[in-house]
Amino acid sequence: MLLYAPTIFISAFLLFLIQPIIAKQILPWFGGSASVWTTAMVFFQVTLLAGYAYCDVVTRLLNRRTQVIVHIVLLVASLAFLPVMADASWKPLGTENPSVRIIGLLLATIGLPFFLLSSTGPLVQAWFARSFAERRVYRLFALSNLASLLGLVAYPFLIEPWITMDHQVLIWSVGYAIFAISCAGAAYSSLSQGASKIAAAIDEPAAEAPPSVGRMAIWVALAALGSLLLLATTNHITRDIASIPFLWIVPLSLYLLTFVLCFDSDRWYRRWLFLPLVAAILVASAWGLQSSSVTYNIKISLPLYVLGMFVLCMFAHGELASDRPAPKYLTRFYLMVSLGGAIGGLFVGLIAPYVFPDYFELGLGYVLLALVAIAVLRSRGVVVMGAAAGVSIACSVFFALHIHGEVKGSRVLVRNFYATLQTHDTNADPAVGFGTRVLIDGVIIHGEQYLDGPLRTQPVTYYGVSSGVGRVMDVKREEPRKVAVIGLGAGTMAAFGKAGDEYWFYEINPQIFDVADTEFSYLRDSKATVMRVLGDARLSLEREEGHGFDVMVIDAFSSDSVPMHLLSAEAMEVYLKHLAPDGVIAFNVTNRYLNLTPPIQRIAQEYGLVSTYVSDEPTDRIHYDSEFVLVTRDPAVLNDPRIAGGISAVEEIPNIGVWTDNFNNLFRIRRF
């Protein structure tokens, strides 16, 4: 036990610690999108499946000595991957399929180490079961998940805020080397004990019959639905706040906790207690997806979906644990569980973005779990079956209403790796006599244009003349302007363009270019010369020579989610490379959930810049409330009465610290 348990613990701790470390490394390269984490999770789950399949094959087909030799050789070979730092040559140019590139990058960076960490748990448990038949081997699975949970929780609280990325990679790589030595020791120990302690219950035919195809299908289905709910819930909360390790880790930690509880002891999952909770959560969550009162209220939606996911995964994993087979079939059981996890991950990460026009997979997950519950509870009597059928019908009705609500009235409804985009027309405004066309990303309007009349060519929404960016454009109106806009939206900023101006639009999502061209006319109506750059703005600007922009507008939000890599000190350094001496950077910090002004002003202070905050609350119907932070090298620009007249007081946050790619703290700036 002095070798087996620590080896399993270290492997699981490192396995889940590397996930936020490597995902955070590559997050700025792929637009800071929530889909970066989802795609990375697909890689992790598929590699976990490969590791479990490897265990199942070697324990069934190879003798003990050959198993040990093969595994030790692979352990030695995996040391060549250290240190596990993502190679900058994998940075995308903007035209590649991001999902394929992320998976290729992860394979080249952590492929073999992650594969071996994935395989260690079930393989060492199999060795343990053969040497100590009287021990409860499934408790080692609970230990493995506990270590995974500790690795995840340690990252946002003990590692990310205090340790730079370079040192994180170094510490993890040293830990992996220690793991390799420990695993080799456990392998050797299994050989020395195997001659006298091999259990007949493991190496001889078991009294329990092999699991049937139907039974294994239920294992796969329960595991797949747990994985689907995990990733779909993570997508749901991160696209409206920010794609950051903490919001990745909270759902995943609760997901792992359900494994810890369910496989540690049968006392944690009591069917009589959880079935009513599961029914209530399924109906409430499915209803909430089509209810604006839930969707737009984070204080309701965040606990409902996150804690709801915990309850639903307790049901899925509790039923898995209660149906676990004899230790002889341990590796097959783990293989089916990992297969289900991979299926759920592949569906959410690689299939749904290209099949569904919106985020429909969470609602579908509720329906499927209700249906699988009917199969699991088929022997529990008419009342239980009837209740399960009623829950599945209710979930199906609410899911249909959710789809209908999103599709109804939409002119365009499309989705890809980066976002979901929807356009629809509104009724004529009595005040102006014309309707508008609206672009929505998630739950936030990201562009609007009047369909006719003089307002058709005017900047509306967040870009009114009294907004922060409107005031900057007024100050710069007397000269030909060179303007960079990071985040296209409907192309509203092009309405400021006049003859002689150059407008450079940086946009990572090719679908937004298509929507701006076909649904709106800002780009083609602009008097300015319009340039388009497809790809992540920060990477594109890093590769380009200095432009000398007079104005840079940073407005690349997806729904309400914040692209943290565009608001860091490293990003500011890139912007300054392209900014004219008296140029202004206008950050659109309008956000329901986060007060982004203090960290941006702190970064400006770090670089010796001056900044101010402009909050605009227009009284007309065509402009929205907006908040902008204006940053420049030249104090005279901000002292111009046209800007100074709109300056607002800032809510101070002491000791905010300089945000970098490696450090940020959303807790300090939350508005909820």
C-alpha positions, 0 to 999 in steps of 0.5 A: 500500500505504501507504493500503490496508493501514493502512485495512484494519488500522484498520478491523478493529482498530476492528471487533473492539474495539467488540464488547467495549466495547459489549457490556460497556456493556449487560451490566448492563442484561440480567442479566449473562447469557452470552446478552448476548454471544451475542446481540451476536455475532449482531448483529455477524455479521449486520451483517458479512454485510450489509457483505460483501453490500454489497461484492459488489453495489457491485463487480459493479453499480457502476463504480469512481467510483460505488462511491467516491462511495457509500462516502464519502457513507456514511462521512460519514453514519456520523460522526453516530453518534459517540460510540458510547455506549449510550442509557440509554433502551434499558434494559429494563423486564423484560417485553421480549424481551431478544434483540430489544431488544439487537439494536435497541439495537446497531442504533441505537448502532453500526449504520452505523459497524459496517456500514462497518467490516464492508464495508471489508476486502473492498471495499478488497481488491477495489480493491487487486486491481484496481490491483495484480493481481500482489500476493497479495490474500488476505494482506490478509484475513490482515492484517485478521484479525490486526488483529481479533485485536490489537483483541480481545487489547488490550481485556482487558489494555491497555484494560479494566483502565486506561481508564474506559468514557467514555474507551474510547468517546471513544478509539474514536470518535476512531479511527473518525474517523481510519479514515473519513479513511483509507478516503476516501483509499484510495477516492480513490487507487483512482480515480487508479490505476485508469485505468492499472493495472486488471488484466485478471484482475479486470475481464475474464472469468477463466480459472477458472469461477465457483464452483458452488452445491455449492462455495459450499455447502461454504464456507457450511457450514464457516464456519457450523460455525466460528461455531457452535463459537465461540459454543457453546464461549463459552456453555459456559465462561461459564455456569459462571464469569462472563460477562466480556470476557476469557472472551468474547475468549479463544475469539474470539481463537483463532477469529480466529487460525485465519483469520490462519494459514490465509489468511496461508500454506498452510504453516500448515494441513497436512491430514495433521497436523490430520485426526488431531487433529480426529478425536481432539478431536471424539471426546474433546469429544463424550464429555466433554459426557456425562461428569461427570468432565469437566463438573465439572472445570474444569482438564480442561473449559476447555482441552479445549473452548477448545483443541479449538475452535481445532483444529476451526476450523483444520480448517474455515478451513484447508479454506476457505483451500485452496479459495479462488477466483480474486480475481475471485470474492473478494467472492462468497467473502467473502459466502459465508463471512460468510453461514455465520458469520451462520447459525452465530450466528443458530442459537446466539444466537436459535434454540437457546435457544427450540428446545432445552431445554438447551445441546445445540448444542455437541454438535450442532456436533461431529456436524455438523462430522464429517458435513461432513468426510465431504463435504470428504474425499470424494475422499481414499480409502476409509480416510480416508472410513471414519475420518471416518464412524467419527468421525461415528458416535462423536460421534452416539452420545455426543451421544445419551447427552448428551441422554439424560443430561439428559432422563432423570428430569427433571420439568421441563427448560426454557431461555430467554435467561437460563438452563436449568432442570431439576427432578427428584425424588430417592429418599427419604433414609433419615435423614428418610424422604422424598425431595426435589425439586431445581432445577438451573441448569447444573451447580449445585443452586439449590433443593431441597425435601423432598416431605413431612414437617416438613422440607418447610417448612424452609429447606435447601441453602445457607440453614441456620440456621448459614449466614451468611444463617441467622444474620442472619435469627435476629438479625432474628427479633424484629421484622417484617422487610422482606426483599429477595431477588435471585435466586428459585431455588426460593423457599427464602428464603420459608421464613424468612417469618413473619406481618407480614414482607414478602418482595420477590423480584427475578428476571429470568427469568420461567421461574423464577417458573413453576417455583417456583410449579408445582414447589415450595411455598415461596412459597405456604406462606410466612406472609409477604407475598410480592411479586414483581418481574420484571426485572433486580434492579439496574435495578428497584431503581434505579427504585424509591424506597427500601424500607428493607429489613432484610435484602437477600440477593444470590443471583442466580447462573446455574449457577456464573456470577457476575453481575458487575454485582450485585457492583460498587461501583455495585451497592452504591450501589443497595443502600444506597439501599434498606437500613435503617440497621441492615440487612444485605446478605448476599452468597452467595459460594459458588463453586467457581471464584472467591473473591468475598469480598475484592472485596466486602469492599473495596467495603464498605470504600470505602463506609465499611461493616463486613463479615464472612465466614461459612463454614458446613460443616454435618454434616447431610444437608439443608444444603450448605456455604456462604459468605456475606459480610455487609455493614452500616452498623451494627457492632453487628449483626455483633458479635451473638453469633449472627453473631460465632460463625460468623465465619471467617478470610478469605484475604487478597488484597492490593491487590484494588482496588475493582470497578466496572462498568468494572473487575474482575479475576477472575485475582486471585480464581480458585480454579483 
